[in-house]
């Protein structure tokens, strides 16, 4: 079983400004779906995409606001196998045709496994 780093989430209160920055300066393509609160900046190369996520109310700009997102086809199965190896994920969430679950690494960095890449978005 393997998972490929496919997306990095940046939490921000400045979705439009941050999107414009990465589109203008780093050549990302903007993808914004109707009804989706997440803005996806799609890499034109083999690099990871950036997801811009609205900042939760309790968080402040400038804190370390990063989440590594690993693409997996079957989130439930990946979480089950991870648990067998000693890594527990939180509940599996389902949204907009894909699923995801969250955990943290030993340094408390946020990690997610997500099937978004396989949902045809």
Secondary structure, DSSP 8 states (H G I E B T S, - for coil): ---EEEEEEEEES-HHHHHHHHHHHH--EEE--TT-S-EEEE-SSSS-EEEEEE--TT--TTS--EEEEEE-S-HHHHHHHHHHTT------EEETTEEEEEEE-TT--EEEEE-GGGTT-
